[in-house]
Amino acid sequence: MSRPSTAVREWPSQGRPGMPVTLHQPGAAGGGPKRSWRVKYYDPDGVRRETTAVGREAAVAKAEALAVSLAASVLAPSATSPMSVVLETYMTRFAARKHWAAKYRYERAQTVRWLPDWFLRLQAGGWRVQHTEDVLLAVAAAGYPLGCQEYRRAGAFLSGLRTTAREYGYLPPGHDPMVGVAYNPPSTRPQGRPDEPRDRYSAVRPVPPAAVPGDDAIEEFAEVVAWLTGDWREALRVRFLRASGLRWGEHADLRVGRVSLDPDLPSVHVCTQAVEIPRRYGDGGPTLRLGQPPKGGRSRHAFYDHDMVADDLERLVAGIRRDRRLTGRPEDALLFPAPRGGAVRAGTHSSRVWGPAAAACGWQRVEDQPTAAGAKRRGWVWTPHSLRHRYATFLVREAKADLFDVSEWMGHSDTEITRKMYVDLTEPNVGGGVAAVRRLRDAQRSA
């Protein structure tokens, strides 16, 4: 058994006290030229790292180069550094410190394409408001005007560069190259003085009636899905999304044991979701990841309309439990797997099931009608997420369910989000007030 490694040489790192670069040789000391040496160091974010080299001379050279580059990483940030260095710092050191998720990293990597060469060659201290506006004007000229999602992402990316330049010393104190620059539409920008707190719900918009299918259209669609696929379970998938209001990733990772079939207490325990990561921007792991925390990181118990799916849902659960009795725990089995097993991908389902069924039903496409700024440019007007909108609008506007309960079932962080999205403020609920007062008075009389 080899002895613990000991540092045989140390290089102090300038500007990084307590973080030296050390040279180690495992096993017996005084090894020959072909022995493997280890170099230990701390990266710019203070994380302990290790690399190897064959032979003492190669290890010493690598350790000396690391000591120089790490010292430069501390001394380099200045107003004369190009914006390309700020960009690299933002995508590496800043991202590591903020623990970016793979999906968020992918979105940021996609946005880099909007930074022109002249901007990357610009000195950080010379970054001005005019340069920021020129970048955003180029995004608008490419067909993504103010209000589009791509325009907002580009503005948010520039804001992240500004934060990085400030925190790592690339910008002079007090210098703000984005002061007065708006990358959200006027309706979502904070009103009043700049020092007033921003309305956290300003970007929440009401769901238009055209984005919500009716129950008759959904039922017709489910029947067409069953006819096209020859599988009643695919039709049940559509009806269950309407009956439960789950997001696509939440339903894709839903397990049998998390669904209550009790008609008096029908509920779904939402504690995980499936997340898809594009392969080229992933970290080498699977592109479809199960067991991820739901949106907002908070689990919930959601109500579902038992009468809408009762018979088929009980039939599905009974079949899964019968098939999994000998192969594993049936409670851990996916409730709505893909036809070949495993979790179903949104893109695959859209091209093979949703798209053909929507075309057979004659549903509208986004390309065939005028769209507002910021709306999607292609695809179907009604998507699986539209079934979630139908779930909420039915409960809020027709069933008159308590807004707090609906917000909890939907997984919203606040009832204000539910109210702004689904409460129809153009039609005052005067009748609801009359009915509530009459119920109270009837109860008082009977008492």
C-alpha positions, 0 to 999 in steps of 0.5 A, a space after each residue: 500500500 502506497 504512502 500518502 503523497 507529500 509536497 516536495 515543492 511549493 510555488 506561492 501564488 501572487 495575490 492568492 494567499 493560502 492557495 499555493 501550487 504544490 508538487 507531489 510524488 505518490 509513493 516512494 520519494 525520489 522517483 525516476 524520470 518516468 514516474 507520474 508526478 501530481 500538481 495540486 492547485 486552486 482554480 480562480 474560484 478557489 476550488 481545489 484541482 489536480 493535474 499530472 505530468 510524467 517525470 519531475 521536469 515536466 511536472 515542475 514546468 507545468 506547476 510554474 506555468 500554472 502559478 504564472 497563469 493563476 497570478 495573472 488571473 488575479 492581476 489581469 482584470 482592468 479597464 484595458 482588458 478586452 470584452 472577450 476576456 469579460 465574456 470568458 470570465 462570465 461563462 466560466 468563473 461567474 457561471 461556476 460561482 452561480 452554479 448555472 444549470 446545464 439548461 441555463 448554460 445552453 441558453 447563455 451559450 446560444 446568446 453569445 452569437 449576438 456579440 459582434 467582433 468589434 464588441 469583443 475587441 472593445 476595452 472593458 473600460 471603454 464600454 458605453 451605453 451607445 455600444 449596448 444599444 448598437 448590439 440590441 439594434 443589431 438583434 432587432 434588425 435580425 427580426 427580433 424587435 423589442 418584446 421578442 424573447 430573443 431580444 430579452 435574452 440578449 439584453 439579459 446577457 449584456 446585463 450579466 456581462 455588466 455584473 461580471 465586469 463590475 464584480 471582477 474589476 473590469 469596469 471603473 467604479 460607478 460606470 454603468 454601460 447599460 443605464 437607461 437601456 430597456 430590453 423589456 417591452 414598455 408594459 413590463 418595465 418598472 414605472 416611476 422613478 429608477 430608485 423605486 422597487 420593481 414590480 416582480 409581477 410586471 412580466 406576467 401577462 394574462 392568457 388570451 382566450 384564443 390560447 385556451 382550447 375548449 373541452 369539446 375541442 380537447 375531447 375531439 383531439 383525444 379521440 383523433 390521437 387514439 385513432 392515429 396511434 391505435 393506443 388508448 393510453 395516448 388519448 388518456 395522456 391528453 385527457 390527464 394533462 387537461 384534468 391535472 394541469 401538469 407541465 409536460 416535464 412533470 407528467 413525463 416523470 410522474 410515477 404510479 405511486 404518486 397518483 391517488 385514485 380515491 374519487 373523494 381525494 383525487 390528487 397528484 404528488 408533483 415532486 420531480 420533473 423530466 428536463 431535456 438538455 441539448 446534447 452539444 451543450 450538455 455535460 456528457 450525461 444523458 440529455 433527458 434527465 429524470 428526478 429533477 426538482 420541479 419548477 420553483 424547487 417546491 413539491 406540491 399535491 395537485 387536484 385533478 378532475 377524477 370524473 374526466 379520467 377515472 375509468 381509463 386511469 384505473 385501467 392503466 394503473 391496474 395494468 402497470 401494477 400487474 406487469 411490474 409485479 414480477 419485474 420491480 416496484 410498480 409504484 416507481 413505474 412511469 405512469 405515461 412512458 414512451 411507446 418503447 419505454 422510458 420517459 417521453 420527449 416533448 419533441 418526439 411526441 410533438 412530431 409523431 403524435 401532437 402534430 399529426 393529430 392537430 392537423 387532422 383536427 384542423 387546428 390553427 398554426 401560428 404562421 396562419 394568423 397575425 402575432 404580437 411582438 414577443 409571441 412564438 413565430 411557428 408551431 401550433 397555436 394550441 400545445 400541450 401547455 394549452 391544456 394547463 391553461 384550460 385546467 386553470 381557466 376552468 377552475 378559476 372562471 367556471 368552477 369559481 374555485 378558491 384562487 389560493 387553492 388553484 395557485 397551489 395546484 398549479 405550482 405558482 409561487 404566488 397567487 398574484 401570478 394566478 390572478 394576473 394570468 387567469 382572472 378575467 378582470 374585464 368581466 367583474 364577478 358581480 354574480 359571484 358576490 350575489 351568490 355568496 351573500 345569498 348563501 350566507 343569508 340562507 344559512 343564517 335563516 336556517 339556523 
